[in-house]
Amino acid sequence: MQLKNHNLTDVRYSEILYEKRPVRNTDGSLVDGLYNAWIILNNPAQYNSYTTAAIKQIILAFGEASNDRSVVNVVFTAVGEKAFCTGGNTAEYAEYYSGNPQEYSQYMRLFNDMVSAILKCEKPVINRVNGMRIGGGQEIGMAADFTIASDLARFGQAGPKHGSAAIGGATDFLHLFVGVERAMASLTLCEPWTAHQAYHLGLITDLAPVLVVDGEFIANPLVITDRFADQYGRIVFGTSKTGEELAKGKEHMAKATIDFRKLDEAVDRLSAKLLHTFPNCTAKTLSEVRKKKLEHWDKNKESSREWLALNMMTEARAGFQAFHFGPKDRREVDFILLRRRLAEGTPWSEALQHEISPQFSK
């Protein structure tokens, strides 16, 4: 019998990598004829931010993996050691989409389709986090079913610091993982969590050490991995070290090399466990749990897209251009001056953006 091809189109991937790798059994052996589809962001020079072209290919890649009868799981990851994904490409945002709401509206329709493609994939999706998962990267990561992270990874949002709101999925998903108040703090303050904090809060499934010193894997030396109470009685775990302890951690880290073997072993272990389940029953379980995300996502994605497009005329235009064109040590607008001007009734204009933006200051 000749099998039907259910893919929308055949595509040659150029902005991302798409690989089929033999799935491993629980004993580590390769299984003939069955694969994990690896969808790999490939823009390490820009922290694996996704361009418009990359988004299109991610959508098609998830469709291809979903339709491939030989694929057991999808591993969604990225090239390099620094980042899984930091969101949309700031060069595109600053140079093309800023001030162009009609163009950004169409871009956000593609972005919405990317998130939806992850959520409707008929295979388990494992987000292998090899570094920072920030902004839109956090949102597409939370659309996955499982997250296995490097213990050097950091998780968080950037929206209100750079002129946007995290309404590409984060406001729909994050509270389902960590509760409303922690989600509120993350989404507004944009203070990232370490991988250890993310695991402790229930945001991720597992984490693995990736630093090697003298042939031995060590835990991230920049974070506190012991549990003890601070002066307020709060349990300290996973927070970044400070002062002398941070300096010592950096010295230790300078001696280390990065090795993702333990991370890949953790991905393989989870993948092998999923291999030993009924595929249809697993797919149904995924779709039922995903409904909690989809309930919010499908309700909000279109109105969010429209708001984000209009916001490109005001705060997003100022924020993205400040981040992209501003000096390395000053990539945010002058928030106090902005609030003062708005309190005075100053309308948004080119003059106001120039006044608050670091790239125009003397």
Secondary structure in CASP SS format (residue, H / E / C, confidence):
PFRMAT SS
TARGET T0000
AUTHOR 0000-0000-0000
METHOD secondary structure of the structure
MODEL  1
M C 1.00
Q C 1.00
L C 1.00
K C 1.00
N C 1.00
H C 1.00
N C 1.00
L C 1.00
T C 1.00
D C 1.00
V C 1.00
R C 1.00
Y C 1.00
S C 1.00
E C 1.00
I E 1.00
L E 1.00
Y E 1.00
E E 1.00
K E 1.00
R E 1.00
P E 1.00
V E 1.00
R E 1.00
N C 1.00
T C 1.00
D C 1.00
G C 1.00
S C 1.00
L E 1.00
V E 1.00
D E 1.00
G E 1.00
L E 1.00
Y E 1.00
N E 1.00
A E 1.00
W E 1.00
I E 1.00
I E 1.00
L E 1.00
N C 1.00
N C 1.00
P H 1.00
A H 1.00
Q H 1.00
Y C 1.00
N C 1.00
S C 1.00
Y E 1.00
T C 1.00
T H 1.00
A H 1.00
A H 1.00
I H 1.00
K H 1.00
Q H 1.00
I H 1.00
I H 1.00
L H 1.00
A H 1.00
F H 1.00
G H 1.00
E H 1.00
A H 1.00
S H 1.00
N H 1.00
D C 1.00
R C 1.00
S C 1.00
V E 1.00
V E 1.00
N E 1.00
V E 1.00
V E 1.00
F E 1.00
T E 1.00
A E 1.00
V C 1.00
G C 1.00
E C 1.00
K C 1.00
A E 1.00
F E 1.00
C E 1.00
T C 1.00
G C 1.00
G E 1.00
N C 1.00
T H 1.00
A H 1.00
E H 1.00
Y H 1.00
A H 1.00
E H 1.00
Y H 1.00
Y H 1.00
S C 1.00
G C 1.00
N C 1.00
P H 1.00
Q H 1.00
E H 1.00
Y H 1.00
S H 1.00
Q H 1.00
Y H 1.00
M H 1.00
R H 1.00
L H 1.00
F H 1.00
N H 1.00
D H 1.00
M H 1.00
V H 1.00
S H 1.00
A H 1.00
I H 1.00
L H 1.00
K C 1.00
C C 1.00
E C 1.00
K C 1.00
P C 1.00
V E 1.00
I E 1.00
N E 1.00
R E 1.00
V E 1.00
N C 1.00
G C 1.00
M E 1.00
R E 1.00
I E 1.00
G C 1.00
G H 1.00
G H 1.00
Q H 1.00
E H 1.00
I H 1.00
G H 1.00
M H 1.00
A C 1.00
A C 1.00
D C 1.00
F E 1.00
T E 1.00
I E 1.00
A E 1.00
S E 1.00
D C 1.00
L C 1.00
A C 1.00
R E 1.00
F E 1.00
G E 1.00
Q C 1.00
A C 1.00
G H 1.00
P H 1.00
K H 1.00
H H 1.00
G C 1.00
S C 1.00
A C 1.00
A C 1.00
I C 1.00
G C 1.00
G C 1.00
A H 1.00
T H 1.00
D H 1.00
F H 1.00
L H 1.00
H H 1.00
L H 1.00
F H 1.00
V H 1.00
G C 1.00
V H 1.00
E H 1.00
R H 1.00
A H 1.00
M H 1.00
A H 1.00
S H 1.00
L H 1.00
T H 1.00
L H 1.00
C C 1.00
E C 1.00
P C 1.00
W E 1.00
T E 1.00
A H 1.00
H H 1.00
Q H 1.00
A H 1.00
Y H 1.00
H H 1.00
L H 1.00
G C 1.00
L C 1.00
I C 1.00
T C 1.00
D E 1.00
L E 1.00
A E 1.00
P C 1.00
V C 1.00
L E 1.00
V E 1.00
V E 1.00
D C 1.00
G C 1.00
E E 1.00
F E 1.00
I E 1.00
A C 1.00
N C 1.00
P C 1.00
L C 1.00
V E 1.00
I C 1.00
T C 1.00
D C 1.00
R C 1.00
F E 1.00
A E 1.00
D C 1.00
Q C 1.00
Y C 1.00
G C 1.00
R C 1.00
I E 1.00
V E 1.00
F C 1.00
G C 1.00
T C 1.00
S E 1.00
K C 1.00
T C 1.00
G H 1.00
E H 1.00
E H 1.00
L H 1.00
A H 1.00
K H 1.00
G H 1.00
K H 1.00
E H 1.00
H H 1.00
M H 1.00
A H 1.00
K C 1.00
A C 1.00
T E 1.00
I E 1.00
D C 1.00
F C 1.00
R H 1.00
K H 1.00
L H 1.00
D H 1.00
E H 1.00
A H 1.00
V H 1.00
D H 1.00
R H 1.00
L H 1.00
S H 1.00
A H 1.00
K H 1.00
L H 1.00
L H 1.00
H C 1.00
T C 1.00
F C 1.00
P H 1.00
N H 1.00
C H 1.00
T H 1.00
A H 1.00
K H 1.00
T H 1.00
L H 1.00
S H 1.00
E H 1.00
V H 1.00
R H 1.00
K H 1.00
K H 1.00
K H 1.00
L H 1.00
E H 1.00
H H 1.00
W H 1.00
D H 1.00
K H 1.00
N H 1.00
K H 1.00
E H 1.00
S H 1.00
S H 1.00
R H 1.00
E H 1.00
W H 1.00
L H 1.00
A H 1.00
L H 1.00
N H 1.00
M C 1.00
M C 1.00
T C 1.00
E H 1.00
A H 1.00
R H 1.00
A H 1.00
G H 1.00
F H 1.00
Q H 1.00
A H 1.00
F H 1.00
H H 1.00
F H 1.00
G C 1.00
P C 1.00
K C 1.00
D C 1.00
R C 1.00
R C 1.00
E C 1.00
V C 1.00
D C 1.00
F H 1.00
I H 1.00
L H 1.00
L H 1.00
R H 1.00
R H 1.00
R H 1.00
L H 1.00
A H 1.00
E C 1.00
G C 1.00
T C 1.00
P C 1.00
W C 1.00
S C 1.00
E H 1.00
A H 1.00
L H 1.00
Q H 1.00
H H 1.00
E H 1.00
I H 1.00
S C 1.00
P H 1.00
Q H 1.00
F H 1.00
S C 1.00
K C 1.00
END
